[in-house]
Amino acid sequence: MPEAFAVLLVFVVAVASYVSARIQTARSPASPAADRQRLEQHRAWLAERLQLAWRENWDQAMIARLADEIETVDAELARLATEQRAAA
């Protein structure tokens, strides 16, 4: 019986986390300036993680994934810059 409560608790926490994430996503910034700031902060965090990965000799797959994520963020930043130039 205690095992069932543990499984139920894990399920409830997972559902609460999912709902919280969905609500937070719905409140995401709608302005291009806020989007750009969020992406720049995310890129800086990814760059820090990549530096840490190199220093601590992380798995090459993890390093490659971080580098790919940085490229994706760079592409998104370039797209936002292009949209802002076109709108101006």
N, C-alpha and C positions, 0 to 999 in steps of 0.2 A: 504494500500500500504506500509506503513512503516513496518508493521509486516512481509511482504514478504521479505523486505530487511534484517530484523533482522534474519529471518530463513536462508536466503541465506548466510549471514555473518557467522553464526554458522556453516553451512555446509562447507564453504570455509576454515574456521579455522580448522575444524575437518580433512578435506582432507589434508591440509598443515601439520598438526601434524602427520598424518599417513605417509605421504611421507617422512617427516623429520626422523621419527623413522625408517623407512625402510632403508633409506640412512645410518643412524648411525649404524644400525645393520650390514649392508654390510661392514662397516669399522671396525667391531669388531676385536679384536686382534686374530691373527692366531697362535701365538706361545703359547706353553703350559705354559711358565713362565708368560706371560702376562695374560693368562687365570687364572692361580693360584693366581696371585696378585689381579685380579678383584674379584675373589671368596672370597679371604681373606678379602678384603675391604667390600664386601657385607655382609659377615658373621659378621664382627665387627659392621656394621650399624644395622643389625638385632638384635644382642645382646644388643646394646644400646636401641633399641626400646622395646625389651622385658623387660629390666630393668625398663624403663619408664612405661610400661604397668603395671608391678607389683606395682610400687610405687604409681601410680595414680588409681589403681583398675579398669583397663579397663575391658571390657566384656570378659568373660572366652573364648568365641569362638575366639576372636581376639588374646588372649594370646596363645591359642592352635594353631592357624594358624601361628603365629610367630615362635613358637617352631617347628612346622612341617617344615617351611621354613628353619630354622637353620639345622634341620636334613637332609634335601635335599641338602643343600650346603655342609654339612659335608661329605655326601656320594659322592658328586661330587669331593670334594677335595681328598678323599680317592682314588677314581677312577683315578684321575690325578696322584697321587703319585705312584699308582701301575703301570700305563702306563710309567711313567718316570723311575721307577726301571727296568721294563722289557726292555725298550729301551737302558738302560745303560749296 
